[in-house]
Amino acid sequence: MKKILFFMTMLSCMFLTGCSFGLGIDNLITPPKLSIEQEKIYNTLTAAVGADISLKYPKTGNYISAFIIEDIDGDGTLEAIVFYEKKGIDATDNRLRISVLHKENNKWQSVCTVAADGTEIDKVFISKLGTNKRTNIVVGTNSLHSQNKTASVYVYHADRTVEEIPFELTFSERYSFLDVYDLDGDGDNEIILLNSSATATATASLYRLKPEGVYHRTFTPLSGVFTDFENIVYGNIGVDSGIFIDGVVDTNTVQTDIVYFDGTSLRRLFRDEIQCEATRRPFAYRTTDIDGDGIYEIPIPQKEDSGMTDWLYIRDGELTQKYSGYMSTGDGYSFLFPEKWNGRISVTYDTLNDEYVYRDTETKQELLRFFKAEDFAVREDRISMGYSILRSRGEIYYMLSVSENGELSMPLGTVASCFKFN
């Protein structure tokens, strides 16, 4: 009843103050306090464009401030890029703005302002691209109630006497996922775009900027229809580095596609959709470097809801089993079976003691018990019963009791090294 009253009170306050549910996230949280330098930039900006503005903050990436202060053009002096929304204009106009200011003689000067697509800043990169020497400002934008995103690349010209194009748009493309990354390891970054679709084959595109300022695109269709991308990581696939793409294929289901750049073309690793479909699994089984060796593994459940899992990696261009074991998505850990345990272990849940029991399926011998203590008193009780602490996270303790009997038994230290935490 208290929760209902609280909700109704908050709802009433929102209506009385004229608030609405359609506000952007920038309006729902208190903006961080500006530094002295940011105050100077802000005052210079509002003097140039007016005070009726609202700062916009990138949602992801390395730059999460409305102010980016760097020497963009490499002339030894600072520039500032500011993201904001222009208020009080017609809704059909682009309200999102990007302004550039230049610092000279310890004073900020407003150089230019451009309108941007969308209503929100998704992410920002400042980087050279390909073999071109210029520094580019890559801005991803999106609309508050839409999944459509736009990647735009701007170049700021060092010669600010060129009044017509001090801040020039050179590239604009739609995307579902955007990154700037050196995929082929040659020291030059590329723009990487992934596009999902509910009705058509998803695609991956890579753009390199040539010395003459032209973008060269190479792309490949992915292995099927992905409605979204759940998890994306870069990892070794042999000679090349690849993009592991955990794509959403239906409710609670993903499968992994892998693409790589051979220096000329973007290519798909799997020869056909059947290989990609072999990686189909629930959301929680994300591609990860489970053993920390720098090579990513794809976890595939052996049977639905059993927890028994195979981890596959790329070897000579093929999916190859690296480990078998048990994965607990709820408790956030995996246990990689030693070789002699493969095919001989069962894992059951002991409801009475609230713990998992690992047994030899042939002899029924109990090998270990895994318990998660969620407070100090329970932890101490289990320690008195001979359990050892494997790891702790805040007030949660992961604990083991290891049997020393049986053909498959191993010392505590060896068993502990087989546990990996997600």
N, C-alpha and C positions, 0 to 999 in steps of 0.2 A: 504494500500500500504506500509506503514511503517513497518507493521508486516511482510509482505512478504520480504522486503529488509533485515530486521533484521535476518529472518530465513536463507536467502540465504547467508548472511555474515557469520553467525555462521557455516553453512554447509561448506562453503569454508575454513574456519579456521580449521575445523576438518580434511578435506582432506589434507590440506597443512601441518598439524602437525602430520599426520599419526594416528589420533585418529579413533576409530571405535565404532559402536553402540553395540558391543558385550562385552564391558567392564563391570566388576562387579561394584556394588555400591560403594565399597571401593575406586575405582579409579575415581569416579565421584564427590566425595565430599572431602573436605580437611580434612585429619585425625587430630584428636585433638592433641595438643601439649603434648609431653610426660613429665611426672614429673621427678624429679631428680632420684628417685628410679627406675622408668621405664627405664630411660636412661641407668642406670647401668645394668639392666637386658638385655636390648636390645644389649648393647655393648658386654656383656658376650655371648649372644646367637649368634651374628654374628661372633664372634671370633671362635665359635665352628662349625657353619654350613655354614658360608659364608655370605657376605653382600648382595648377590643378592636375597633378599626376600621382600615380601610385607605383612604387617600385615593384619590380617583378624579380623573383629569385629562381634560378635554375633548380630543377627538382632532383637531378642526379648528376654524376660526374665529378671531376676534380674541382670545378668552379661552381660554388653554390652561393655566391654572393651576387647581389644586384650590381656591384661594382667590381670590374676586373681592371687592375692597374698593372700595366706592363709596358716595356719598350717594344711595341708591336712592329714598328718599321725599322728598328735597328739603328736609329740615328743617335742613340745615347741619351735621349730624353723620354720621359714617360708619357704614355697615353692612358686614358681611362675609357672603358666601354661600360655604358650604363643601360640597363634594361628597365623599362617602365611602361605603364599603361596611361594613355592620354584620356582623361575624363572629359565629359561634357561635349562629345562630338557625336555625330550621327552613328547609329549602331551598324549601318552598312559599311562604314569606313573601318579600316584596320586601326584598332586602338593601340595595339602593341607597337612599341617603338624601341629602336636601338640608337643610342647617341654615342658619338666619339668626341672626347675632349683631349686637348693637348696641353702639356705643361711646359711653359717657357718663362724664364726669369722668375721661377718659383710661383708663378700664377697660372691658374687653369683657364683655358680658352675653349669655348664650344666651337667645334669644327663643323660637324654635320649630324643630321638625324635622318634615319630611314624608317619607313613603316615595315613591319614584318608580318608574315602569315600567322594565323592562330591567335590564341589569347594567353598562352602559357609558354614559358621557356623550359624545354625538356632537358637539354644538356648543351654544353659549350666546350669546344676544343680550340686551342690556338697552336698551330703547327704548320711546318712545311709539308708539302705533299709531293710525292714523286720526286723527279729530278729538277723541278722548278725551284728557284732560290727564294721566292717570296714567302712571307709568313701569312698564313690564311687564318681567318676567323670562321670556324665552322659552328653554326648555330642550329640546333634542333628545336622546333616549335610544335606545339599541338593545341588543340581546342579543348576546353574544359569538359565538354560532354561528347567528345568524339575520339575515336581511336586513330583518326588520320593525323599523321605527323609529316612535317616538311623539314628536310635538311637543306640549309642555305649556306653558301660559302661566300664570304666577303673578303675583299682585299683593301687595306688602308694604304693609300699612296703616300710615300714619304714627301713628295713635292706637293705641299698643301696649297700652292698657288694655282693648282688645277682645280678651280672652283667647281667645275661641272661634276667631276667624279672623284672626290676625296675618299669616298667610301663606296666601293663598287661591288654589286652583286654579280658573281661569276658562275654560280651553280645553284640549281634548285631542283630537288627531287623528293618524291614521297618515300616514306619508309615506315616499317614497323619496329626495326632495330637499327641503330646507328652507332658506328664506332670509327675511330681513326687509329690505325694499327699497322705495324710493319709485318705483314703476313708472311712474306717470303724471306725475311731476315736479311735484306740487302742494305739496310740502313735508311731506307726511304719509306715514309708512311703512306698509306692509302686510305681512301674512304671506303668503308664497308657498309652496305645497306642490305638488310633482309626485309622482304615483303611477304606478309602472310595473306591468306585469302580463304574465305569460307566456301568459295565456289570454284576456284581455279588452282592450278599448281602454284605453290609458293616459289619464290625466286631469291637468289643471292646475287648481289652485284658488287663489283670492285672497280673503283675509279682511281686512276693515276694521273697526276698533273705533269704534263710534258714541259720541257724548257720554254717552248713558245707560248705556253699558257693555255693549251688545249687539254681537255679532260679525255682520257682514253678509258672507255668502259669495256669490261668483260663481265659476262654474267652466265649463270647456269640455272636451269630449273631444279628445284629440290625434288626429293623422291616422294611426291604426293601432296595432298592438300593439308596444310597446316593453318589452323585458325588463329594461332598465336604462338609465341615462343616463350617457353617456361624457363629455360636455362641455356646460356651460351658461354662456352669457355674455349680458350685456345690451347692446343697441346700438340705434342710430337706424335706424328703418325708414321715415322720411319725417316726418310730423307727430308721430308717437308714438314712444316707446321700446318696444322689444320684447324678448322673451326668446327667444334662439336656443337651441334644444334639440337637441343631437346625441344621438338616441336609438338604442339598440342594437336591431337587428331580427333579427339572427342572428349566428352565429360570424364575428367579424372584419368585421362590416358595420354601418354606421350610416346614418341619414338624418336630415335636419334639419326640425324643425317650428318654427314661430314663432307666439307668442301675444303679445297686447298688451292693455292695459287702457285703455278709452276714458273712464274716469272714472265709469262706471256698470257696465259689464259686461266680463268677460274674454273676449276674442275670438281666434279662430284666423285667421291671415293667409291661409293657403292655402284656396282655395274647396273643394278636394277632395283625396283621397288621392293622385291621380295627380301633382299638383304637388309634393307632399311626396316621393313616390317618385322623382321626377326628381333628387333630391339624394342618392340612395343611393350609397355609396362605402365604401372600406376605412376601418378605425378611425383610421389615422394621419392622415387628411385631416380635421383639426379646423377648425371655424369659427374664424376669427381675423381681426384687423384687420391684414392683410398689409402695407399701406402706411402704417399709422400715422396715418390721416386721421380716425379716430374712427368710421368706418363699417365694420361687419364684413362679411367676404367668406366665401363657402362654396366651398372648392376641390373641383372635380369632375374626376377623371381623364378624359382624352379616350379613351384605350385602356388596357386592363388591362396593368400592369407596364411601360408605356412612359415614365412620368414626365411626359409632356406633359399639361398641366393647364389648365383654365379656372377663373377665379375669378369667382363670381357675387355680386351684391349686390341689395338690394331697391330698385327704382326704380318709383315710382307703383304700389306694391303688387305688382309683378311681379319675378320673377327675371331679372336682366339681366346680360349678360357685361360685366365690367369689365376683366379682363386675360386674356391667354393667356401661357403660359410653361412652365417646367420646374420640377418639385418633386421634390426628393430627400428622402424621409422618412428614409433611413438616415443621410445626412450632415447633415440638419437645416437645409437652406436651400432657398430658392425663387429662381428667376430670372424676373422679369417682363419679357416681351419688349417692346421699343419697338414702336410701331405699325407701322413699316416692316418689322419682322421677322415679323409675324403671318402664319401660313400658309406661311412660307418657310424654317423652321429645322428641322433634325434634330439630335438629341443622341444620341451613341453613346459606349459605354465602350471606351476603349483599354486592353485587358488588359496589353499589354506595358509601358506607362508608368503604369498604375494611375491614369488620369485620364479626365475626360469631355471630349469634343470637340464643339463646336457648329459646324455647317456650314450654308451656304446650299444648300438642296436643289436649286436650279436650276443653279447654277454649280459646285457641290461645293466652293466656296471655304471654307477653314477660317477661322472668325471668332475663336474663343477656345478656350482650354484651361483647365479648372478642375481643381485638384489640392489634395488635403488632406495636408499634411505632419504627421507625428505625432511628430517629434522635431527637435531643433535642427540636427543635422547634415544631415538631408534638406532642411530649410528652406534652409540655406546653399547646398546644392548647386543647388536650384532657382533661388535668387536669382542665382547665377552663370550660369544659363541664360536669364536675362532675365525671370523670373517676379516678380510684385509681390505683396506681402502684402495681402490684402483685409481679413482679420479674424483675430484669434487668441482662442482659449479655452484658457487654461492652456498646455499644451505642444502644442496642436493649432493649426496655421496653415492658413488657407484662402487659396489662392494662385491668381493669374490670369496667363495669358499671352495678350495680345490682338494679333491681326493688324491691321495698318494698311492692308492691301490688300483690294480687293473693293468691290462696290457697297454692301453692307450693313455694312461696317466702321465702327466708331465709336471715339472716343478712350477711353483707359483710364478716365478719370473718369466718363464717361457710362455705360460698361458697368458699372463698380463700383456706381453708384447703382441699378442694376436688381436687384442681389442683396439679398434680404431673408432674415434668419435666423429660423427658427422658435423 
